[in-house]
Each structure stands twice: as C-alpha cells, then as structure tokens.
Amino acid sequence: MPPRDKRTEIVIDPALSATLDKVCEEQGLESHEAAMEFLLSRSIRVGGNKITGRGRALYEVKRGPSD
C-alpha cells in the first residue's frame, strides 16, 4: 500500500483565523498550522489529565473499626 498523505484540508473562517492569529502571537508560533497543532496537543494533554485524575487532590481514606 502506498504511503498516505497525512495532511487534511481545513476550511478556516474569519473568526477561526483571528483566534489562530492570537494563539500564534501569544505562543510565538509562525503559522496557523503550528497553532492548530499546539491547541490539539494541549487539548489532548488536558483531557488525559481529566481522565487519569492527575493533578487532583488525594485524601486519606478513613477506615472503620472493622478494618
């Protein structure tokens, strides 16, 4: 099987373009593509932390007299 092109064409409306421009400026990125990659990786990282519970406080479990 020949290698597949992993690029995906994304239609960018003016509002999304403005948001990507802001992300580029804040994060020091050079292109909209880099801004989209940054936002995607950040979203995956934050979502993973929510699923695994990393960053949450841990509390001691109080055991009753039968334990």
C-alpha positions as CSV (number, residue, x, y, z in Angstrom):
1,M,0.0,0.0,0.0
2,P,1.5,3.4,-0.9
3,P,2.1,5.9,1.8
4,R,-0.9,8.1,2.6
5,D,-0.7,11.9,2.7
6,K,-1.5,12.8,6.3
7,R,-2.5,16.4,5.5
8,T,-6.1,17.3,5.9
9,E,-7.7,20.4,4.3
10,I,-9.4,22.6,6.8
11,V,-11.7,25.5,5.9
12,I,-10.8,28.4,8.1
13,D,-13.5,31.1,8.5
14,P,-12.5,34.7,9.6
15,A,-13.3,34.0,13.3
16,L,-11.1,30.9,13.4
17,S,-8.4,32.8,11.6
18,A,-8.4,35.6,14.2
19,T,-8.2,33.0,17.0
20,L,-5.3,31.2,15.4
21,D,-3.6,34.6,14.9
22,K,-4.0,35.3,18.6
23,V,-2.6,31.9,19.5
24,C,0.4,32.4,17.2
25,E,1.1,35.8,18.8
26,E,0.8,34.5,22.4
27,Q,2.8,31.3,21.9
28,G,5.4,32.6,19.4
29,L,4.2,30.3,16.6
30,E,4.9,31.0,13.0
31,S,1.8,29.6,11.2
32,H,-1.9,28.7,11.6
33,E,-0.9,25.0,11.2
34,A,1.5,25.3,14.2
35,A,-1.2,27.0,16.2
36,M,-3.7,24.2,15.4
37,E,-1.1,21.6,16.4
38,F,-0.5,23.4,19.7
39,L,-4.2,23.6,20.5
40,L,-4.8,20.0,19.6
41,S,-1.9,18.7,21.7
42,R,-2.9,20.9,24.6
43,S,-6.5,19.6,24.4
44,I,-5.3,16.0,24.4
45,R,-3.0,16.7,27.4
46,V,-5.7,18.4,29.4
47,G,-8.3,15.7,28.5
48,G,-5.8,13.0,29.5
49,N,-5.3,14.6,32.9
50,K,-9.0,14.8,33.5
51,I,-9.4,11.1,32.7
52,T,-6.5,9.9,34.8
53,G,-7.1,12.3,37.6
54,R,-3.6,13.7,37.6
55,G,-3.4,17.0,39.4
56,R,-6.3,16.2,41.7
57,A,-6.0,16.2,45.4
58,L,-5.7,12.9,47.2
59,Y,-7.4,12.3,50.5
60,E,-6.7,9.7,53.2
61,V,-9.4,7.1,53.4
62,K,-10.8,6.8,56.9
63,R,-11.2,3.2,57.8
64,G,-13.8,2.0,60.3
65,P,-13.2,-0.2,63.4
66,S,-13.9,-3.4,61.4
67,D,-10.8,-2.9,59.2
